[in-house]
Amino acid sequence: MTTPLALWQEKKQYLEYQLAITSDASQMYTLRKQIQECETEIARLQSKATQEQAIMPFRQGAITSSTVAFIIIKEL
């Protein structure tokens, strides 16, 4: 099963390839906009994955709210 992140990365690679071989200015503009959309979505999905990884220890019971409070106070 392919993840949404992998699909967006694959789409971006394909669009970058198309951009490299096209010479039509309007197609190049459209491809650049589509590549920007891919980059935005990839960044969003990567951020979401990072947040989920940070939350996982809480779900597993490895980190408690008092541990977080200690870390926050320690950083001050």
TINUVEX-441547 format. One record per residue (C-alpha): residue in one letter; x, y, z. Coordinates in nm, 4 decimals. Layout:
N
{"a",{X,Y,Z}}
...
***
This chain:
76
{"m",{0.0000,0.0000,0.0000}}
{"t",{0.1380,0.3360,-0.1017}}
{"t",{0.1174,0.6180,0.1498}}
{"p",{-0.0240,0.9598,0.0578}}
{"l",{0.3204,1.1096,0.1170}}
{"a",{0.4805,0.8673,-0.1283}}
{"l",{0.2113,0.9421,-0.3871}}
{"w",{0.2712,1.3180,-0.3640}}
{"q",{0.6483,1.2653,-0.3881}}
{"e",{0.6019,1.0455,-0.6953}}
{"k",{0.3701,1.3035,-0.8544}}
{"k",{0.6263,1.5774,-0.7876}}
{"q",{0.9027,1.3730,-0.9509}}
{"y",{0.6859,1.3149,-1.2573}}
{"l",{0.5992,1.6849,-1.2839}}
{"e",{0.9659,1.7823,-1.2485}}
{"y",{1.0509,1.5421,-1.5303}}
{"q",{0.7770,1.6932,-1.7471}}
{"l",{0.9074,2.0419,-1.6679}}
{"a",{1.2556,1.9400,-1.7807}}
{"i",{1.1373,1.8158,-2.1208}}
{"t",{0.8742,2.0765,-2.2087}}
{"s",{0.9449,2.3964,-2.3969}}
{"d",{0.5975,2.5528,-2.3989}}
{"a",{0.5869,2.8521,-2.1638}}
{"s",{0.2263,2.8018,-2.0532}}
{"q",{0.2874,2.4330,-1.9794}}
{"m",{0.5991,2.5241,-1.7833}}
{"y",{0.3993,2.7741,-1.5755}}
{"t",{0.1288,2.5164,-1.5050}}
{"l",{0.3872,2.2526,-1.4126}}
{"r",{0.5642,2.4916,-1.1742}}
{"k",{0.2343,2.5679,-1.0003}}
{"q",{0.1578,2.1958,-0.9726}}
{"i",{0.5058,2.1311,-0.8317}}
{"q",{0.4488,2.4042,-0.5712}}
{"e",{0.1206,2.2374,-0.4765}}
{"c",{0.3039,1.9061,-0.4348}}
{"e",{0.5719,2.0678,-0.2180}}
{"t",{0.3060,2.2256,0.0031}}
{"e",{0.1220,1.8976,0.0447}}
{"i",{0.4443,1.7033,0.1070}}
{"a",{0.5451,1.9513,0.3786}}
{"r",{0.2002,1.9233,0.5376}}
{"l",{0.2114,1.5440,0.5380}}
{"q",{0.5665,1.5376,0.6763}}
{"s",{0.4655,1.7779,0.9526}}
{"k",{0.1636,1.5638,1.0325}}
{"a",{0.3829,1.2521,1.0490}}
{"t",{0.6278,1.4292,1.2806}}
{"q",{0.3451,1.5385,1.5106}}
{"e",{0.2049,1.1859,1.5199}}
{"q",{0.5479,1.0477,1.6112}}
{"a",{0.5727,1.3000,1.8943}}
{"i",{0.2307,1.1990,2.0259}}
{"m",{0.2933,0.8237,2.0037}}
{"p",{0.4782,0.7928,2.3393}}
{"f",{0.1761,0.9486,2.5115}}
{"r",{-0.0556,0.6963,2.3519}}
{"q",{0.1717,0.4143,2.4592}}
{"g",{0.1902,0.5463,2.8162}}
{"a",{0.5662,0.6041,2.8019}}
{"i",{0.5373,0.9756,2.8747}}
{"t",{0.3069,1.1309,3.1312}}
{"s",{0.1935,1.4899,3.1757}}
{"s",{0.4316,1.5259,3.4716}}
{"t",{0.7225,1.4241,3.2450}}
{"v",{0.6250,1.6941,2.9998}}
{"a",{0.5952,1.9511,3.2787}}
{"f",{0.9451,1.8575,3.3986}}
{"i",{1.0887,1.8954,3.0486}}
{"i",{0.9233,2.2336,3.0013}}
{"i",{1.0442,2.3632,3.3380}}
{"k",{1.3939,2.2292,3.2723}}
{"e",{1.4090,2.4193,2.9411}}
{"l",{1.3155,2.7476,3.1122}}
***
